[in-house]
Amino acid sequence: GDSVNQKEGPVTVSEGALLTLNCTYQTASLAPYLFWYIQHLNKAPQFLMKGLTADKKVEHEGFQATLKSDSSFHLQKWAVQTSDSAVYNCALSDTVREGCMGS
């Protein structure tokens, strides 16, 4: 079945340093959607970004990730700040299929 793997637990980086969070996935889908969510302390998770196209970089609020053909969607941010302290989660969804009913 489909699966997502984030190997590291809590990550500590110094302010101004590079943050890298690794996400790898397995899926039978030819066009998976990958997502990153951020959850600050005592807050609900918030959508951060999604990857839809292989080898295309996506960016949002200083974060960036590239959905790679090697089944990775690693999140990076240069010059992190204390306000970036949070729980980050990678998620996978199969391509949304609409209007594909066979006869």
N, CA, C and O atoms as CSV, one atom per row, in Angstrom:
chain,resi,resn,atom,element,x,y,z
A,1,GLY,N,N,0.807,-1.204,0.000
A,1,GLY,CA,C,0.000,0.000,0.000
A,1,GLY,C,C,0.845,1.259,0.000
A,1,GLY,O,O,2.074,1.197,-0.014
A,2,ASP,N,N,0.181,2.392,0.015
A,2,ASP,CA,C,0.876,3.673,0.056
A,2,ASP,C,C,1.426,3.930,1.460
A,2,ASP,O,O,0.809,3.553,2.456
A,3,SER,N,N,2.585,4.570,1.527
A,3,SER,CA,C,3.165,4.893,2.830
A,3,SER,C,C,4.065,6.116,2.723
A,3,SER,O,O,4.597,6.431,1.659
A,4,VAL,N,N,4.221,6.796,3.857
A,4,VAL,CA,C,5.112,7.954,3.978
A,4,VAL,C,C,6.033,7.694,5.159
A,4,VAL,O,O,5.600,7.155,6.178
A,5,ASN,N,N,7.292,8.071,5.033
A,5,ASN,CA,C,8.268,7.819,6.078
A,5,ASN,C,C,9.040,9.094,6.414
A,5,ASN,O,O,9.707,9.671,5.555
A,6,GLN,N,N,8.944,9.523,7.663
A,6,GLN,CA,C,9.773,10.607,8.192
A,6,GLN,C,C,10.676,9.980,9.251
A,6,GLN,O,O,10.203,9.575,10.312
A,7,LYS,N,N,11.958,9.901,8.969
A,7,LYS,CA,C,12.859,9.126,9.823
A,7,LYS,C,C,13.222,9.840,11.116
A,7,LYS,O,O,13.313,9.205,12.167
A,8,GLU,N,N,13.429,11.132,11.057
A,8,GLU,CA,C,13.924,11.788,12.257
A,8,GLU,C,C,12.786,12.131,13.217
A,8,GLU,O,O,11.637,12.325,12.819
A,9,GLY,N,N,13.154,12.196,14.489
A,9,GLY,CA,C,12.229,12.681,15.497
A,9,GLY,C,C,12.383,14.193,15.589
A,9,GLY,O,O,12.571,14.858,14.570
A,10,PRO,N,N,12.304,14.744,16.801
A,10,PRO,CA,C,12.489,16.187,16.948
A,10,PRO,C,C,13.849,16.638,16.410
A,10,PRO,O,O,14.868,15.985,16.635
A,11,VAL,N,N,13.845,17.747,15.708
A,11,VAL,CA,C,15.070,18.298,15.126
A,11,VAL,C,C,15.322,19.663,15.755
A,11,VAL,O,O,14.417,20.493,15.843
A,12,THR,N,N,16.551,19.886,16.187
A,12,THR,CA,C,16.926,21.173,16.761
A,12,THR,C,C,17.956,21.839,15.857
A,12,THR,O,O,18.985,21.247,15.533
A,13,VAL,N,N,17.671,23.066,15.457
A,13,VAL,CA,C,18.629,23.828,14.651
A,13,VAL,C,C,18.799,25.206,15.271
A,13,VAL,O,O,17.908,25.711,15.953
A,14,SER,N,N,19.944,25.797,15.025
A,14,SER,CA,C,20.214,27.141,15.523
A,14,SER,C,C,19.532,28.168,14.629
A,14,SER,O,O,19.362,27.952,13.429
A,15,GLU,N,N,19.146,29.280,15.229
A,15,GLU,CA,C,18.532,30.354,14.449
A,15,GLU,C,C,19.494,30.794,13.356
A,15,GLU,O,O,20.682,30.997,13.606
A,16,GLY,N,N,18.976,30.939,12.152
A,16,GLY,CA,C,19.786,31.328,11.012
A,16,GLY,C,C,20.366,30.163,10.240
A,16,GLY,O,O,20.981,30.354,9.191
A,17,ALA,N,N,20.173,28.937,10.761
A,17,ALA,CA,C,20.739,27.756,10.111
A,17,ALA,C,C,19.775,27.190,9.071
A,17,ALA,O,O,18.658,27.679,8.904
A,18,LEU,N,N,20.227,26.162,8.386
A,18,LEU,CA,C,19.420,25.473,7.387
A,18,LEU,C,C,18.646,24.341,8.049
A,18,LEU,O,O,19.223,23.520,8.762
A,19,LEU,N,N,17.361,24.301,7.815
A,19,LEU,CA,C,16.509,23.216,8.288
A,19,LEU,C,C,16.219,22.281,7.123
A,19,LEU,O,O,15.803,22.729,6.055
A,20,THR,N,N,16.434,20.993,7.320
A,20,THR,CA,C,16.069,19.990,6.322
A,20,THR,C,C,15.291,18.885,7.013
A,20,THR,O,O,15.777,18.280,7.968
A,21,LEU,N,N,14.080,18.622,6.528
A,21,LEU,CA,C,13.257,17.537,7.045
A,21,LEU,C,C,13.015,16.554,5.909
A,21,LEU,O,O,12.510,16.919,4.847
A,22,ASN,N,N,13.383,15.312,6.150
A,22,ASN,CA,C,13.307,14.306,5.094
A,22,ASN,C,C,11.953,13.606,5.077
A,22,ASN,O,O,11.409,13.250,6.123
A,23,CYS,N,N,11.426,13.418,3.893
A,23,CYS,CA,C,10.182,12.688,3.699
A,23,CYS,C,C,10.350,11.808,2.467
A,23,CYS,O,O,10.649,12.297,1.378
A,24,THR,N,N,10.154,10.504,2.650
A,24,THR,CA,C,10.152,9.582,1.518
A,24,THR,C,C,8.805,8.872,1.491
A,24,THR,O,O,8.121,8.777,2.510
A,25,TYR,N,N,8.436,8.384,0.335
A,25,TYR,CA,C,7.113,7.775,0.203
A,25,TYR,C,C,7.152,6.600,-0.758
A,25,TYR,O,O,8.059,6.469,-1.579
A,26,GLN,N,N,6.145,5.753,-0.633
A,26,GLN,CA,C,5.934,4.654,-1.562
A,26,GLN,C,C,4.478,4.679,-1.994
A,26,GLN,O,O,3.581,4.812,-1.162
A,27,THR,N,N,4.246,4.553,-3.278
A,27,THR,CA,C,2.879,4.558,-3.785
A,27,THR,C,C,2.825,3.869,-5.136
A,27,THR,O,O,3.804,3.857,-5.883
A,28,ALA,N,N,1.684,3.304,-5.437
A,28,ALA,CA,C,1.467,2.713,-6.754
A,28,ALA,C,C,0.969,3.756,-7.743
A,28,ALA,O,O,0.904,3.499,-8.945
A,29,SER,N,N,0.620,4.931,-7.236
A,29,SER,CA,C,0.093,5.996,-8.092
A,29,SER,C,C,1.180,6.547,-9.017
A,29,SER,O,O,2.334,6.701,-8.615
A,30,LEU,N,N,0.805,6.831,-10.224
A,30,LEU,CA,C,1.743,7.439,-11.176
A,30,LEU,C,C,1.853,8.941,-10.969
A,30,LEU,O,O,2.808,9.561,-11.438
A,31,ALA,N,N,0.891,9.535,-10.274
A,31,ALA,CA,C,0.897,10.983,-10.062
A,31,ALA,C,C,0.417,11.303,-8.643
A,31,ALA,O,O,-0.679,11.831,-8.457
A,32,PRO,N,N,1.243,10.980,-7.649
A,32,PRO,CA,C,0.825,11.236,-6.261
A,32,PRO,C,C,0.902,12.719,-5.909
A,32,PRO,O,O,1.652,13.479,-6.522
A,33,TYR,N,N,0.121,13.112,-4.921
A,33,TYR,CA,C,0.214,14.441,-4.337
A,33,TYR,C,C,0.907,14.276,-2.984
A,33,TYR,O,O,0.533,13.414,-2.188
A,34,LEU,N,N,1.909,15.101,-2.735
A,34,LEU,CA,C,2.588,15.114,-1.443
A,34,LEU,C,C,2.337,16.448,-0.750
A,34,LEU,O,O,2.263,17.490,-1.402
A,35,PHE,N,N,2.208,16.411,0.558
A,35,PHE,CA,C,1.875,17.596,1.338
A,35,PHE,C,C,2.797,17.728,2.536
A,35,PHE,O,O,3.266,16.731,3.086
A,36,TRP,N,N,3.052,18.960,2.933
A,36,TRP,CA,C,3.669,19.256,4.214
A,36,TRP,C,C,2.689,20.089,5.035
A,36,TRP,O,O,2.076,21.032,4.534
A,37,TYR,N,N,2.557,19.717,6.312
A,37,TYR,CA,C,1.733,20.468,7.254
A,37,TYR,C,C,2.617,20.918,8.410
A,37,TYR,O,O,3.591,20.251,8.760
A,38,ILE,N,N,2.264,22.054,8.994
A,38,ILE,CA,C,2.990,22.594,10.138
A,38,ILE,C,C,2.012,22.752,11.293
A,38,ILE,O,O,0.881,23.199,11.107
A,39,GLN,N,N,2.461,22.380,12.489
A,39,GLN,CA,C,1.616,22.512,13.676
A,39,GLN,C,C,2.409,23.166,14.792
A,39,GLN,O,O,3.306,22.556,15.374
A,40,HIS,N,N,2.069,24.412,15.084
A,40,HIS,CA,C,2.701,25.111,16.202
A,40,HIS,C,C,2.073,24.650,17.511
A,40,HIS,O,O,0.961,24.123,17.523
A,41,LEU,N,N,2.779,24.846,18.592
A,41,LEU,CA,C,2.349,24.399,19.914
A,41,LEU,C,C,0.943,24.916,20.232
A,41,LEU,O,O,0.664,26.109,20.104
A,42,ASN,N,N,0.074,24.010,20.642
A,42,ASN,CA,C,-1.304,24.327,21.035
A,42,ASN,C,C,-2.139,24.919,19.902
A,42,ASN,O,O,-3.122,25.618,20.148
A,43,LYS,N,N,-1.743,24.637,18.657
A,43,LYS,CA,C,-2.496,25.112,17.493
A,43,LYS,C,C,-2.888,23.916,16.625
A,43,LYS,O,O,-2.295,22.842,16.726
A,44,ALA,N,N,-3.875,24.113,15.788
A,44,ALA,CA,C,-4.266,23.071,14.846
A,44,ALA,C,C,-3.239,22.990,13.711
A,44,ALA,O,O,-2.593,23.988,13.394
A,45,PRO,N,N,-3.083,21.817,13.101
A,45,PRO,CA,C,-2.173,21.718,11.949
A,45,PRO,C,C,-2.627,22.644,10.822
A,45,PRO,O,O,-3.823,22.837,10.602
A,46,GLN,N,N,-1.655,23.210,10.119
A,46,GLN,CA,C,-1.943,24.092,8.994
A,46,GLN,C,C,-1.235,23.580,7.747
A,46,GLN,O,O,-0.105,23.096,7.811
A,47,PHE,N,N,-1.917,23.695,6.615
A,47,PHE,CA,C,-1.320,23.326,5.335
A,47,PHE,C,C,-0.146,24.251,5.036
A,47,PHE,O,O,-0.251,25.469,5.176
A,48,LEU,N,N,0.970,23.663,4.623
A,48,LEU,CA,C,2.157,24.451,4.300
A,48,LEU,C,C,2.412,24.467,2.800
A,48,LEU,O,O,2.580,25.539,2.220
A,49,MET,N,N,2.445,23.296,2.154
A,49,MET,CA,C,2.665,23.239,0.712
A,49,MET,C,C,2.337,21.858,0.180
A,49,MET,O,O,2.237,20.888,0.931
A,50,LYS,N,N,2.171,21.789,-1.136
A,50,LYS,CA,C,1.940,20.498,-1.770
A,50,LYS,C,C,2.768,20.388,-3.035
A,50,LYS,O,O,3.050,21.381,-3.706
A,51,GLY,N,N,3.149,19.161,-3.345
A,51,GLY,CA,C,3.883,18.878,-4.570
A,51,GLY,C,C,3.031,18.018,-5.477
A,51,GLY,O,O,2.534,16.970,-5.064
A,52,LEU,N,N,2.860,18.458,-6.713
A,52,LEU,CA,C,2.012,17.759,-7.663
A,52,LEU,C,C,2.781,17.250,-8.865
A,52,LEU,O,O,2.377,16.276,-9.499
A,53,THR,N,N,3.884,17.903,-9.179
A,53,THR,CA,C,4.613,17.596,-10.400
A,53,THR,C,C,6.050,17.206,-10.068
A,53,THR,O,O,6.741,17.922,-9.344
A,54,ALA,N,N,6.491,16.083,-10.594
A,54,ALA,CA,C,7.840,15.606,-10.307
A,54,ALA,C,C,8.891,16.619,-10.732
A,54,ALA,O,O,8.796,17.220,-11.802
A,55,ASP,N,N,9.890,16.800,-9.883
A,55,ASP,CA,C,11.045,17.666,-10.136
A,55,ASP,C,C,10.683,19.139,-10.282
A,55,ASP,O,O,11.432,19.909,-10.885
A,56,LYS,N,N,9.534,19.532,-9.729
A,56,LYS,CA,C,9.162,20.942,-9.729
A,56,LYS,C,C,9.220,21.469,-8.294
A,56,LYS,O,O,8.568,20.934,-7.397
A,57,LYS,N,N,10.009,22.522,-8.094
A,57,LYS,CA,C,10.171,23.107,-6.764
A,57,LYS,C,C,8.931,23.914,-6.386
A,57,LYS,O,O,8.403,24.670,-7.201
A,58,VAL,N,N,8.474,23.749,-5.152
A,58,VAL,CA,C,7.389,24.566,-4.625
A,58,VAL,C,C,7.928,25.337,-3.428
A,58,VAL,O,O,8.757,24.831,-2.671
A,59,GLU,N,N,7.449,26.565,-3.265
A,59,GLU,CA,C,7.947,27.431,-2.199
A,59,GLU,C,C,6.792,28.124,-1.504
A,59,GLU,O,O,5.782,28.452,-2.127
A,60,HIS,N,N,6.952,28.346,-0.195
A,60,HIS,CA,C,5.933,29.065,0.576
A,60,HIS,C,C,6.569,29.581,1.857
A,60,HIS,O,O,7.102,28.805,2.650
A,61,GLU,N,N,6.512,30.871,2.052
A,61,GLU,CA,C,6.991,31.525,3.275
A,61,GLU,C,C,8.408,31.100,3.660
A,61,GLU,O,O,8.707,30.863,4.831
A,62,GLY,N,N,9.264,31.012,2.656
A,62,GLY,CA,C,10.659,30.687,2.908
A,62,GLY,C,C,10.975,29.207,2.906
A,62,GLY,O,O,12.143,28.822,2.854
A,63,PHE,N,N,9.950,28.372,2.962
A,63,PHE,CA,C,10.135,26.926,2.871
A,63,PHE,C,C,10.129,26.514,1.410
A,63,PHE,O,O,9.497,27.164,0.577
A,64,GLN,N,N,10.830,25.438,1.101
A,64,GLN,CA,C,10.766,24.902,-0.251
A,64,GLN,C,C,10.909,23.387,-0.208
A,64,GLN,O,O,11.529,22.822,0.694
A,65,ALA,N,N,10.319,22.753,-1.207
A,65,ALA,CA,C,10.416,21.303,-1.338
A,65,ALA,C,C,10.279,20.964,-2.809
A,65,ALA,O,O,9.650,21.698,-3.572
A,66,THR,N,N,10.872,19.844,-3.203
A,66,THR,CA,C,10.800,19.381,-4.582
A,66,THR,C,C,10.356,17.924,-4.574
A,66,THR,O,O,10.977,17.076,-3.932
A,67,LEU,N,N,9.286,17.648,-5.288
A,67,LEU,CA,C,8.795,16.278,-5.410
A,67,LEU,C,C,9.687,15.548,-6.410
A,67,LEU,O,O,9.634,15.796,-7.615
A,68,LYS,N,N,10.506,14.645,-5.881
A,68,LYS,CA,C,11.516,13.987,-6.710
A,68,LYS,C,C,11.032,12.624,-7.216
A,68,LYS,O,O,10.199,11.965,-6.594
A,69,SER,N,N,11.578,12.235,-8.351
A,69,SER,CA,C,11.245,10.934,-8.917
A,69,SER,C,C,11.850,9.788,-8.100
A,69,SER,O,O,11.521,8.624,-8.329
A,70,ASP,N,N,12.740,10.114,-7.143
A,70,ASP,CA,C,13.283,9.074,-6.267
A,70,ASP,C,C,12.397,8.864,-5.034
A,70,ASP,O,O,12.825,8.291,-4.033
A,71,SER,N,N,11.148,9.343,-5.134
A,71,SER,CA,C,10.153,9.163,-4.069
A,71,SER,C,C,10.493,9.940,-2.802
A,71,SER,O,O,10.331,9.430,-1.693
A,72,SER,N,N,10.962,11.164,-2.965
A,72,SER,CA,C,11.227,12.024,-1.819
A,72,SER,C,C,10.544,13.377,-1.992
A,72,SER,O,O,10.301,13.833,-3.109
A,73,PHE,N,N,10.242,14.009,-0.850
A,73,PHE,CA,C,9.646,15.348,-0.838
A,73,PHE,C,C,10.195,16.063,0.396
A,73,PHE,O,O,9.453,16.406,1.316
A,74,HIS,N,N,11.512,16.278,0.393
A,74,HIS,CA,C,12.213,16.849,1.540
A,74,HIS,C,C,11.905,18.345,1.656
A,74,HIS,O,O,11.879,19.072,0.663
A,75,LEU,N,N,11.673,18.777,2.890
A,75,LEU,CA,C,11.362,20.177,3.174
A,75,LEU,C,C,12.614,20.892,3.651
A,75,LEU,O,O,13.357,20.364,4.479
A,76,GLN,N,N,12.853,22.092,3.131
A,76,GLN,CA,C,14.017,22.870,3.544
A,76,GLN,C,C,13.629,24.323,3.783
A,76,GLN,O,O,12.720,24.860,3.151
A,77,LYS,N,N,14.346,24.937,4.710
A,77,LYS,CA,C,14.239,26.380,4.903
A,77,LYS,C,C,15.593,26.906,5.328
A,77,LYS,O,O,16.217,26.395,6.257
A,78,TRP,N,N,16.034,27.937,4.630
A,78,TRP,CA,C,17.285,28.604,4.987
A,78,TRP,C,C,16.971,29.672,6.017
A,78,TRP,O,O,15.914,30.302,5.975
A,79,ALA,N,N,17.900,29.869,6.941
A,79,ALA,CA,C,17.781,30.926,7.951
A,79,ALA,C,C,16.494,30.781,8.758
A,79,ALA,O,O,15.642,31.669,8.762
A,80,VAL,N,N,16.373,29.640,9.442
A,80,VAL,CA,C,15.187,29.428,10.265
A,80,VAL,C,C,15.164,30.402,11.437
A,80,VAL,O,O,16.197,30.918,11.862
A,81,GLN,N,N,13.957,30.638,11.945
A,81,GLN,CA,C,13.755,31.538,13.077
A,81,GLN,C,C,13.104,30.755,14.207
A,81,GLN,O,O,12.596,29.653,13.996
A,82,THR,N,N,13.119,31.318,15.392
A,82,THR,CA,C,12.493,30.637,16.527
A,82,THR,C,C,11.006,30.399,16.264
A,82,THR,O,O,10.437,29.434,16.774
A,83,SER,N,N,10.380,31.257,15.487
A,83,SER,CA,C,8.956,31.096,15.180
A,83,SER,C,C,8.684,29.880,14.287
A,83,SER,O,O,7.532,29.489,14.102
A,84,ASP,N,N,9.742,29.287,13.737
A,84,ASP,CA,C,9.578,28.078,12.914
A,84,ASP,C,C,9.545,26.806,13.767
A,84,ASP,O,O,9.383,25.706,13.241
A,85,SER,N,N,9.698,26.963,15.080
A,85,SER,CA,C,9.631,25.805,15.960
A,85,SER,C,C,8.210,25.239,15.915
A,85,SER,O,O,7.247,25.926,16.254
A,86,ALA,N,N,8.093,23.977,15.492
A,86,ALA,CA,C,6.779,23.382,15.288
A,86,ALA,C,C,6.943,21.904,14.979
A,86,ALA,O,O,8.059,21.407,14.827
A,87,VAL,N,N,5.823,21.214,14.890
A,87,VAL,CA,C,5.796,19.843,14.393
A,87,VAL,C,C,5.468,19.902,12.907
A,87,VAL,O,O,4.517,20.569,12.500
A,88,TYR,N,N,6.258,19.202,12.100
A,88,TYR,CA,C,6.061,19.176,10.648
A,88,TYR,C,C,5.689,17.754,10.229
A,88,TYR,O,O,6.337,16.790,10.635
A,89,ASN,N,N,4.654,17.636,9.424
A,89,ASN,CA,C,4.215,16.324,8.970
A,89,ASN,C,C,4.088,16.281,7.457
A,89,ASN,O,O,3.545,17.189,6.828
A,90,CYS,N,N,4.602,15.208,6.900
A,90,CYS,CA,C,4.497,14.943,5.469
A,90,CYS,C,C,3.336,13.972,5.257
A,90,CYS,O,O,3.158,13.035,6.034
A,91,ALA,N,N,2.551,14.196,4.209
A,91,ALA,CA,C,1.399,13.338,3.926
A,91,ALA,C,C,1.315,13.061,2.434
A,91,ALA,O,O,1.834,13.817,1.612
A,92,LEU,N,N,0.657,11.970,2.107
A,92,LEU,CA,C,0.540,11.496,0.729
A,92,LEU,C,C,-0.922,11.294,0.388
A,92,LEU,O,O,-1.693,10.783,1.200
A,93,SER,N,N,-1.304,11.699,-0.821
A,93,SER,CA,C,-2.648,11.429,-1.319
A,93,SER,C,C,-2.542,10.974,-2.759
A,93,SER,O,O,-1.742,11.505,-3.529
A,94,ASP,N,N,-3.348,9.993,-3.120
A,94,ASP,CA,C,-3.413,9.572,-4.510
A,94,ASP,C,C,-4.017,10.698,-5.329
A,94,ASP,O,O,-4.718,11.553,-4.788
A,95,THR,N,N,-3.752,10.707,-6.624
A,95,THR,CA,C,-4.330,11.703,-7.516
A,95,THR,C,C,-5.842,11.656,-7.434
A,95,THR,O,O,-6.435,10.577,-7.457
A,96,VAL,N,N,-6.468,12.811,-7.340
A,96,VAL,CA,C,-7.925,12.873,-7.329
A,96,VAL,C,C,-8.435,12.515,-8.719
A,96,VAL,O,O,-8.051,13.118,-9.721
A,97,ARG,N,N,-9.298,11.533,-8.748
A,97,ARG,CA,C,-9.835,11.091,-10.035
A,97,ARG,C,C,-11.292,11.535,-10.133
A,97,ARG,O,O,-12.121,11.145,-9.311
A,98,GLU,N,N,-11.598,12.342,-11.128
A,98,GLU,CA,C,-12.964,12.796,-11.321
A,98,GLU,C,C,-13.381,12.480,-12.755
A,98,GLU,O,O,-12.605,12.633,-13.698
A,99,GLY,N,N,-14.604,12.044,-12.887
A,99,GLY,CA,C,-15.146,11.803,-14.223
A,99,GLY,C,C,-14.465,10.677,-14.971
A,99,GLY,O,O,-14.345,10.720,-16.195
A,100,CYS,N,N,-14.014,9.654,-14.226
A,100,CYS,CA,C,-13.292,8.557,-14.874
A,100,CYS,C,C,-14.068,7.247,-14.784
A,100,CYS,O,O,-13.480,6.166,-14.841
A,101,MET,N,N,-15.369,7.345,-14.645
A,101,MET,CA,C,-16.179,6.142,-14.540
A,101,MET,C,C,-16.198,5.419,-15.887
A,101,MET,O,O,-16.495,6.014,-16.923
A,102,GLY,N,N,-15.880,4.142,-15.852
A,102,GLY,CA,C,-15.908,3.360,-17.092
A,102,GLY,C,C,-17.318,2.874,-17.396
A,102,GLY,O,O,-18.178,2.847,-16.516
A,103,SER,N,N,-17.543,2.497,-18.631
A,103,SER,CA,C,-18.867,1.999,-18.986
A,103,SER,C,C,-18.789,0.514,-19.270
A,103,SER,O,O,-19.802,-0.107,-19.590
